[in-house]
Amino acid sequence: MIASGIAGRRSFRFAAFDYQPGWSEDAAHPMLVNASWSPESASLESYAKGRGLGDCGSSESYVWDGTRFRLVEARAMGGCRGAWHWITTWSATVKN
């Protein structure tokens, strides 16, 4: 959520993403699963397992560009086959 306005009179809106997180069903309301924020890398991460073993699912990493969250890495493993290393499906270089 993005807050704007003064204390006591703030308004809120959903943050925009250039690529919807893997478990989002509604483009207007992105859904992050097991979300975490890393202050060291200024990145927002989402990790959704397809089953308890963690051998399938998807994960995304985003950085904030002042307007929206930009995808910098995505990994996925569609088939639950005992593979512990998910395939990187998107990778970008972040410049500070």
N, CA, C and O atoms as CSV, one atom per row, in Angstrom:
chain,resi,resn,atom,element,x,y,z
A,1,MET,N,N,0.844,-1.168,0.000
A,1,MET,CA,C,0.000,0.000,0.000
A,1,MET,C,C,0.895,1.239,0.000
A,1,MET,O,O,1.948,1.270,0.636
A,2,ILE,N,N,0.445,2.245,-0.725
A,2,ILE,CA,C,1.142,3.522,-0.788
A,2,ILE,C,C,0.275,4.542,-0.062
A,2,ILE,O,O,-0.902,4.706,-0.383
A,3,ALA,N,N,0.859,5.227,0.917
A,3,ALA,CA,C,0.134,6.238,1.684
A,3,ALA,C,C,0.529,7.627,1.205
A,3,ALA,O,O,1.695,7.888,0.907
A,4,SER,N,N,-0.454,8.511,1.135
A,4,SER,CA,C,-0.172,9.908,0.803
A,4,SER,C,C,-1.050,10.797,1.680
A,4,SER,O,O,-2.035,10.333,2.253
A,5,GLY,N,N,-0.696,12.055,1.779
A,5,GLY,CA,C,-1.452,12.970,2.615
A,5,GLY,C,C,-0.772,13.207,3.948
A,5,GLY,O,O,0.345,12.746,4.182
A,6,ILE,N,N,-1.453,13.926,4.812
A,6,ILE,CA,C,-0.904,14.267,6.126
A,6,ILE,C,C,-1.436,13.306,7.176
A,6,ILE,O,O,-2.453,12.642,6.974
A,7,ALA,N,N,-0.738,13.241,8.291
A,7,ALA,CA,C,-1.147,12.354,9.383
A,7,ALA,C,C,-2.592,12.632,9.779
A,7,ALA,O,O,-2.999,13.785,9.925
A,8,GLY,N,N,-3.354,11.567,9.949
A,8,GLY,CA,C,-4.755,11.689,10.316
A,8,GLY,C,C,-5.685,11.842,9.117
A,8,GLY,O,O,-6.899,11.680,9.242
A,9,ARG,N,N,-5.112,12.154,7.954
A,9,ARG,CA,C,-5.927,12.330,6.746
A,9,ARG,C,C,-5.264,11.652,5.539
A,9,ARG,O,O,-5.326,12.153,4.416
A,10,ARG,N,N,-4.644,10.532,5.792
A,10,ARG,CA,C,-3.942,9.827,4.731
A,10,ARG,C,C,-4.932,9.071,3.833
A,10,ARG,O,O,-6.000,8.638,4.265
A,11,SER,N,N,-4.530,8.937,2.584
A,11,SER,CA,C,-5.267,8.076,1.663
A,11,SER,C,C,-4.309,6.970,1.221
A,11,SER,O,O,-3.095,7.166,1.178
A,12,PHE,N,N,-4.864,5.825,0.898
A,12,PHE,CA,C,-4.055,4.654,0.560
A,12,PHE,C,C,-4.476,4.101,-0.798
A,12,PHE,O,O,-5.646,4.157,-1.177
A,13,ARG,N,N,-3.489,3.564,-1.523
A,13,ARG,CA,C,-3.765,2.891,-2.786
A,13,ARG,C,C,-2.813,1.711,-2.907
A,13,ARG,O,O,-1.755,1.683,-2.278
A,14,PHE,N,N,-3.200,0.745,-3.719
A,14,PHE,CA,C,-2.336,-0.395,-3.956
A,14,PHE,C,C,-1.124,0.042,-4.772
A,14,PHE,O,O,-1.250,0.834,-5.705
A,15,ALA,N,N,0.035,-0.470,-4.421
A,15,ALA,CA,C,1.248,-0.191,-5.188
A,15,ALA,C,C,1.145,-0.881,-6.544
A,15,ALA,O,O,0.565,-1.961,-6.660
A,16,ALA,N,N,1.704,-0.256,-7.549
A,16,ALA,CA,C,1.703,-0.834,-8.897
A,16,ALA,C,C,2.934,-1.719,-9.081
A,16,ALA,O,O,3.985,-1.473,-8.488
A,17,PHE,N,N,2.788,-2.737,-9.899
A,17,PHE,CA,C,3.870,-3.649,-10.254
A,17,PHE,C,C,3.971,-3.691,-11.770
A,17,PHE,O,O,2.948,-3.703,-12.455
A,18,ASP,N,N,5.194,-3.713,-12.309
A,18,ASP,CA,C,5.325,-3.847,-13.765
A,18,ASP,C,C,5.081,-5.279,-14.212
A,18,ASP,O,O,4.794,-5.515,-15.385
A,19,TYR,N,N,5.191,-6.237,-13.302
A,19,TYR,CA,C,4.919,-7.644,-13.558
A,19,TYR,C,C,4.194,-8.174,-12.328
A,19,TYR,O,O,4.716,-8.086,-11.216
A,20,GLN,N,N,3.008,-8.719,-12.513
A,20,GLN,CA,C,2.212,-9.172,-11.374
A,20,GLN,C,C,2.870,-10.348,-10.661
A,20,GLN,O,O,3.384,-11.263,-11.304
A,21,PRO,N,N,2.853,-10.320,-9.327
A,21,PRO,CA,C,3.357,-11.461,-8.561
A,21,PRO,C,C,2.623,-12.743,-8.958
A,21,PRO,O,O,1.457,-12.705,-9.352
A,22,GLY,N,N,3.311,-13.864,-8.850
A,22,GLY,CA,C,2.827,-15.151,-9.338
A,22,GLY,C,C,1.459,-15.607,-8.883
A,22,GLY,O,O,0.808,-16.358,-9.609
A,23,TRP,N,N,0.992,-15.195,-7.722
A,23,TRP,CA,C,-0.274,-15.692,-7.208
A,23,TRP,C,C,-1.379,-14.650,-7.308
A,23,TRP,O,O,-2.442,-14.842,-6.718
A,24,SER,N,N,-1.172,-13.566,-8.025
A,24,SER,CA,C,-2.191,-12.531,-8.176
A,24,SER,C,C,-3.304,-13.016,-9.101
A,24,SER,O,O,-3.046,-13.493,-10.206
A,25,GLU,N,N,-4.537,-12.886,-8.634
A,25,GLU,CA,C,-5.683,-13.243,-9.466
A,25,GLU,C,C,-6.330,-12.010,-10.068
A,25,GLU,O,O,-7.023,-12.102,-11.081
A,26,ASP,N,N,-6.108,-10.858,-9.453
A,26,ASP,CA,C,-6.710,-9.613,-9.890
A,26,ASP,C,C,-5.593,-8.600,-10.115
A,26,ASP,O,O,-4.866,-8.266,-9.180
A,27,ALA,N,N,-5.451,-8.111,-11.333
A,27,ALA,CA,C,-4.354,-7.189,-11.666
A,27,ALA,C,C,-4.386,-5.920,-10.828
A,27,ALA,O,O,-3.340,-5.316,-10.589
A,28,ALA,N,N,-5.574,-5.500,-10.375
A,28,ALA,CA,C,-5.689,-4.280,-9.581
A,28,ALA,C,C,-5.258,-4.494,-8.131
A,28,ALA,O,O,-4.988,-3.529,-7.415
A,29,HIS,N,N,-5.192,-5.750,-7.697
A,29,HIS,CA,C,-4.841,-6.061,-6.309
A,29,HIS,C,C,-3.769,-7.155,-6.280
A,29,HIS,O,O,-4.091,-8.330,-6.101
A,30,PRO,N,N,-2.506,-6.780,-6.453
A,30,PRO,CA,C,-1.439,-7.779,-6.461
A,30,PRO,C,C,-1.351,-8.525,-5.126
A,30,PRO,O,O,-1.524,-7.931,-4.062
A,31,MET,N,N,-1.081,-9.831,-5.197
A,31,MET,CA,C,-0.968,-10.637,-3.991
A,31,MET,C,C,0.442,-11.187,-3.860
A,31,MET,O,O,0.926,-11.917,-4.725
A,32,LEU,N,N,1.083,-10.827,-2.776
A,32,LEU,CA,C,2.401,-11.350,-2.457
A,32,LEU,C,C,2.236,-12.432,-1.399
A,32,LEU,O,O,1.489,-12.250,-0.437
A,33,VAL,N,N,2.920,-13.544,-1.569
A,33,VAL,CA,C,2.863,-14.651,-0.618
A,33,VAL,C,C,4.213,-14.729,0.082
A,33,VAL,O,O,5.259,-14.685,-0.564
A,34,ASN,N,N,4.184,-14.844,1.399
A,34,ASN,CA,C,5.421,-14.879,2.193
A,34,ASN,C,C,6.329,-13.696,1.840
A,34,ASN,O,O,7.532,-13.864,1.637
A,35,ALA,N,N,5.752,-12.527,1.772
A,35,ALA,CA,C,6.482,-11.320,1.370
A,35,ALA,C,C,7.518,-10.927,2.418
A,35,ALA,O,O,7.319,-11.107,3.620
A,36,SER,N,N,8.623,-10.386,1.927
A,36,SER,CA,C,9.648,-9.874,2.835
A,36,SER,C,C,10.318,-8.664,2.181
A,36,SER,O,O,10.398,-8.562,0.957
A,37,TRP,N,N,10.792,-7.758,3.024
A,37,TRP,CA,C,11.491,-6.549,2.583
A,37,TRP,C,C,12.927,-6.646,3.036
A,37,TRP,O,O,13.190,-6.935,4.204
A,38,SER,N,N,13.867,-6.410,2.131
A,38,SER,CA,C,15.284,-6.416,2.459
A,38,SER,C,C,15.808,-4.987,2.378
A,38,SER,O,O,15.989,-4.468,1.277
A,39,PRO,N,N,16.058,-4.335,3.520
A,39,PRO,CA,C,16.566,-2.969,3.485
A,39,PRO,C,C,17.956,-2.872,2.848
A,39,PRO,O,O,18.283,-1.853,2.240
A,40,GLU,N,N,18.775,-3.919,2.980
A,40,GLU,CA,C,20.130,-3.892,2.422
A,40,GLU,C,C,20.106,-3.755,0.895
A,40,GLU,O,O,20.900,-3.009,0.323
A,41,SER,N,N,19.194,-4.475,0.243
A,41,SER,CA,C,19.123,-4.438,-1.222
A,41,SER,C,C,17.927,-3.626,-1.719
A,41,SER,O,O,17.715,-3.509,-2.926
A,42,ALA,N,N,17.142,-3.064,-0.790
A,42,ALA,CA,C,15.932,-2.297,-1.121
A,42,ALA,C,C,15.025,-3.100,-2.045
A,42,ALA,O,O,14.498,-2.578,-3.028
A,43,SER,N,N,14.850,-4.388,-1.713
A,43,SER,CA,C,14.025,-5.246,-2.554
A,43,SER,C,C,12.872,-5.871,-1.777
A,43,SER,O,O,12.973,-6.160,-0.585
A,44,LEU,N,N,11.788,-6.065,-2.492
A,44,LEU,CA,C,10.583,-6.717,-1.986
A,44,LEU,C,C,10.529,-8.085,-2.628
A,44,LEU,O,O,10.639,-8.200,-3.849
A,45,GLU,N,N,10.360,-9.130,-1.822
A,45,GLU,CA,C,10.379,-10.483,-2.354
A,45,GLU,C,C,9.116,-11.241,-1.988
A,45,GLU,O,O,8.529,-11.029,-0.926
A,46,SER,N,N,8.710,-12.125,-2.880
A,46,SER,CA,C,7.541,-12.973,-2.686
A,46,SER,C,C,7.949,-14.404,-3.003
A,46,SER,O,O,8.672,-14.653,-3.968
A,47,TYR,N,N,7.475,-15.353,-2.176
A,47,TYR,CA,C,7.864,-16.746,-2.325
A,47,TYR,C,C,6.640,-17.611,-2.055
A,47,TYR,O,O,6.137,-17.632,-0.931
A,48,ALA,N,N,6.157,-18.321,-3.061
A,48,ALA,CA,C,4.966,-19.162,-2.907
A,48,ALA,C,C,5.295,-20.594,-3.300
A,48,ALA,O,O,5.593,-20.876,-4.460
A,49,LYS,N,N,5.240,-21.498,-2.323
A,49,LYS,CA,C,5.487,-22.910,-2.597
A,49,LYS,C,C,4.215,-23.544,-3.146
A,49,LYS,O,O,3.109,-23.211,-2.720
A,50,GLY,N,N,4.383,-24.461,-4.096
A,50,GLY,CA,C,3.253,-25.197,-4.639
A,50,GLY,C,C,2.800,-26.301,-3.710
A,50,GLY,O,O,1.631,-26.688,-3.734
A,51,ARG,N,N,3.702,-26.814,-2.893
A,51,ARG,CA,C,3.372,-27.809,-1.869
A,51,ARG,C,C,4.415,-27.722,-0.772
A,51,ARG,O,O,5.431,-27.044,-0.929
A,52,GLY,N,N,4.173,-28.399,0.327
A,52,GLY,CA,C,5.008,-28.286,1.517
A,52,GLY,C,C,6.483,-28.576,1.328
A,52,GLY,O,O,7.318,-27.993,2.020
A,53,LEU,N,N,6.820,-29.459,0.412
A,53,LEU,CA,C,8.222,-29.792,0.191
A,53,LEU,C,C,9.027,-28.632,-0.367
A,53,LEU,O,O,10.243,-28.575,-0.181
A,54,GLY,N,N,8.370,-27.713,-1.044
A,54,GLY,CA,C,9.065,-26.579,-1.639
A,54,GLY,C,C,9.753,-26.918,-2.946
A,54,GLY,O,O,10.652,-26.199,-3.380
A,55,ASP,N,N,9.336,-28.015,-3.581
A,55,ASP,CA,C,9.973,-28.399,-4.846
A,55,ASP,C,C,9.231,-27.849,-6.067
A,55,ASP,O,O,9.549,-28.213,-7.199
A,56,CYS,N,N,8.243,-26.974,-5.845
A,56,CYS,CA,C,7.576,-26.295,-6.950
A,56,CYS,C,C,6.942,-25.006,-6.415
A,56,CYS,O,O,6.685,-24.874,-5.219
A,57,GLY,N,N,6.701,-24.074,-7.315
A,57,GLY,CA,C,6.123,-22.790,-6.929
A,57,GLY,C,C,6.765,-21.663,-7.717
A,57,GLY,O,O,7.282,-21.870,-8.815
A,58,SER,N,N,6.726,-20.472,-7.146
A,58,SER,CA,C,7.325,-19.322,-7.827
A,58,SER,C,C,7.830,-18.312,-6.803
A,58,SER,O,O,7.364,-18.269,-5.665
A,59,SER,N,N,8.788,-17.507,-7.232
A,59,SER,CA,C,9.300,-16.423,-6.394
A,59,SER,C,C,9.659,-15.247,-7.291
A,59,SER,O,O,10.086,-15.420,-8.433
A,60,GLU,N,N,9.477,-14.051,-6.750
A,60,GLU,CA,C,9.815,-12.832,-7.483
A,60,GLU,C,C,10.541,-11.865,-6.557
A,60,GLU,O,O,10.300,-11.845,-5.350
A,61,SER,N,N,11.431,-11.067,-7.134
A,61,SER,CA,C,12.102,-9.981,-6.416
A,61,SER,C,C,11.853,-8.691,-7.186
A,61,SER,O,O,11.965,-8.658,-8.412
A,62,TYR,N,N,11.512,-7.625,-6.454
A,62,TYR,CA,C,11.197,-6.324,-7.043
A,62,TYR,C,C,12.005,-5.239,-6.356
A,62,TYR,O,O,12.405,-5.386,-5.201
A,63,VAL,N,N,12.243,-4.149,-7.071
A,63,VAL,CA,C,12.796,-2.932,-6.472
A,63,VAL,C,C,11.835,-1.786,-6.776
A,63,VAL,O,O,11.139,-1.801,-7.791
A,64,TRP,N,N,11.802,-0.801,-5.895
A,64,TRP,CA,C,10.930,0.367,-6.036
A,64,TRP,C,C,11.650,1.421,-6.851
A,64,TRP,O,O,12.793,1.761,-6.544
A,65,ASP,N,N,10.998,1.956,-7.900
A,65,ASP,CA,C,11.630,2.986,-8.727
A,65,ASP,C,C,11.049,4.379,-8.481
A,65,ASP,O,O,11.332,5.310,-9.234
A,66,GLY,N,N,10.248,4.522,-7.443
A,66,GLY,CA,C,9.620,5.801,-7.128
A,66,GLY,C,C,8.194,5.888,-7.630
A,66,GLY,O,O,7.436,6.757,-7.200
A,67,THR,N,N,7.820,5.001,-8.534
A,67,THR,CA,C,6.477,4.965,-9.087
A,67,THR,C,C,5.825,3.601,-8.918
A,67,THR,O,O,4.640,3.500,-8.597
A,68,ARG,N,N,6.615,2.552,-9.139
A,68,ARG,CA,C,6.092,1.185,-9.058
A,68,ARG,C,C,7.212,0.223,-8.704
A,68,ARG,O,O,8.391,0.577,-8.730
A,69,PHE,N,N,6.823,-0.991,-8.375
A,69,PHE,CA,C,7.800,-2.043,-8.143
A,69,PHE,C,C,8.174,-2.653,-9.485
A,69,PHE,O,O,7.308,-3.022,-10.278
A,70,ARG,N,N,9.485,-2.755,-9.728
A,70,ARG,CA,C,10.007,-3.310,-10.975
A,70,ARG,C,C,10.607,-4.689,-10.719
A,70,ARG,O,O,11.402,-4.873,-9.798
A,71,LEU,N,N,10.217,-5.650,-11.545
A,71,LEU,CA,C,10.722,-7.011,-11.418
A,71,LEU,C,C,12.212,-7.051,-11.756
A,71,LEU,O,O,12.630,-6.556,-12.802
A,72,VAL,N,N,13.012,-7.645,-10.859
A,72,VAL,CA,C,14.436,-7.807,-11.131
A,72,VAL,C,C,14.833,-9.279,-11.232
A,72,VAL,O,O,15.855,-9.612,-11.832
A,73,GLU,N,N,14.014,-10.166,-10.636
A,73,GLU,CA,C,14.282,-11.593,-10.788
A,73,GLU,C,C,13.017,-12.388,-10.531
A,73,GLU,O,O,12.241,-12.074,-9.628
A,74,ALA,N,N,12.819,-13.423,-11.339
A,74,ALA,CA,C,11.708,-14.359,-11.137
A,74,ALA,C,C,12.240,-15.773,-11.293
A,74,ALA,O,O,13.057,-16.053,-12.171
A,75,ARG,N,N,11.769,-16.651,-10.438
A,75,ARG,CA,C,12.124,-18.072,-10.496
A,75,ARG,C,C,10.835,-18.871,-10.409
A,75,ARG,O,O,9.877,-18.452,-9.760
A,76,ALA,N,N,10.817,-20.022,-11.064
A,76,ALA,CA,C,9.618,-20.852,-11.027
A,76,ALA,C,C,9.978,-22.312,-11.262
A,76,ALA,O,O,10.965,-22.641,-11.920
A,77,MET,N,N,9.144,-23.166,-10.701
A,77,MET,CA,C,9.204,-24.592,-10.984
A,77,MET,C,C,7.758,-25.054,-11.014
A,77,MET,O,O,7.129,-25.231,-9.971
A,78,GLY,N,N,7.237,-25.248,-12.217
A,78,GLY,CA,C,5.832,-25.611,-12.393
A,78,GLY,C,C,5.508,-27.028,-11.973
A,78,GLY,O,O,4.477,-27.269,-11.344
A,79,GLY,N,N,6.370,-27.962,-12.311
A,79,GLY,CA,C,6.128,-29.360,-11.964
A,79,GLY,C,C,6.738,-29.711,-10.622
A,79,GLY,O,O,7.891,-29.372,-10.355
A,80,CYS,N,N,5.979,-30.383,-9.780
A,80,CYS,CA,C,6.466,-30.806,-8.452
A,80,CYS,C,C,7.171,-32.150,-8.611
A,80,CYS,O,O,6.548,-33.206,-8.508
A,81,ARG,N,N,8.483,-32.096,-8.864
A,81,ARG,CA,C,9.237,-33.309,-9.185
A,81,ARG,C,C,10.452,-33.516,-8.290
A,81,ARG,O,O,11.357,-34.270,-8.649
A,82,GLY,N,N,10.490,-32.874,-7.154
A,82,GLY,CA,C,11.628,-33.045,-6.260
A,82,GLY,C,C,12.822,-32.167,-6.610
A,82,GLY,O,O,13.904,-32.365,-6.057
A,83,ALA,N,N,12.656,-31.203,-7.512
A,83,ALA,CA,C,13.754,-30.296,-7.884
A,83,ALA,C,C,13.808,-29.142,-6.884
A,83,ALA,O,O,12.812,-28.446,-6.684
A,84,TRP,N,N,14.958,-28.938,-6.260
A,84,TRP,CA,C,15.085,-27.907,-5.229
A,84,TRP,C,C,15.590,-26.591,-5.786
A,84,TRP,O,O,15.471,-25.558,-5.127
A,85,HIS,N,N,16.151,-26.606,-6.987
A,85,HIS,CA,C,16.658,-25.389,-7.612
A,85,HIS,C,C,15.690,-24.974,-8.707
A,85,HIS,O,O,15.631,-25.598,-9.767
A,86,TRP,N,N,14.937,-23.923,-8.447
A,86,TRP,CA,C,13.948,-23.450,-9.407
A,86,TRP,C,C,14.635,-22.761,-10.574
A,86,TRP,O,O,15.741,-22.238,-10.436
A,87,ILE,N,N,13.976,-22.766,-11.716
A,87,ILE,CA,C,14.518,-22.178,-12.935
A,87,ILE,C,C,14.352,-20.662,-12.902
A,87,ILE,O,O,13.265,-20.161,-12.613
A,88,THR,N,N,15.422,-19.933,-13.195
A,88,THR,CA,C,15.342,-18.472,-13.301
A,88,THR,C,C,14.653,-18.149,-14.623
A,88,THR,O,O,15.149,-18.504,-15.693
A,89,THR,N,N,13.513,-17.477,-14.542
A,89,THR,CA,C,12.753,-17.128,-15.748
A,89,THR,C,C,12.919,-15.660,-16.143
A,89,THR,O,O,12.566,-15.268,-17.255
A,90,TRP,N,N,13.456,-14.852,-15.229
A,90,TRP,CA,C,13.705,-13.435,-15.530
A,90,TRP,C,C,14.811,-12.935,-14.620
A,90,TRP,O,O,14.829,-13.240,-13.427
A,91,SER,N,N,15.734,-12.167,-15.182
A,91,SER,CA,C,16.810,-11.576,-14.385
A,91,SER,C,C,17.173,-10.228,-15.008
A,91,SER,O,O,17.317,-10.114,-16.225
A,92,ALA,N,N,17.316,-9.229,-14.173
A,92,ALA,CA,C,17.698,-7.889,-14.624
A,92,ALA,C,C,18.817,-7.374,-13.737
A,92,ALA,O,O,18.967,-7.816,-12.598
A,93,THR,N,N,19.593,-6.453,-14.251
A,93,THR,CA,C,20.670,-5.828,-13.499
A,93,THR,C,C,20.127,-4.539,-12.870
A,93,THR,O,O,19.472,-3.737,-13.536
A,94,VAL,N,N,20.407,-4.361,-11.594
A,94,VAL,CA,C,19.972,-3.160,-10.882
A,94,VAL,C,C,21.163,-2.233,-10.724
A,94,VAL,O,O,22.200,-2.632,-10.195
A,95,LYS,N,N,21.018,-0.989,-11.184
A,95,LYS,CA,C,22.069,0.009,-11.017
A,95,LYS,C,C,21.628,1.030,-9.995
A,95,LYS,O,O,20.497,1.513,-10.040
A,96,ASN,N,N,22.500,1.358,-9.090
A,96,ASN,CA,C,22.185,2.353,-8.044
A,96,ASN,C,C,22.586,3.730,-8.460
A,96,ASN,O,O,22.395,4.683,-7.705
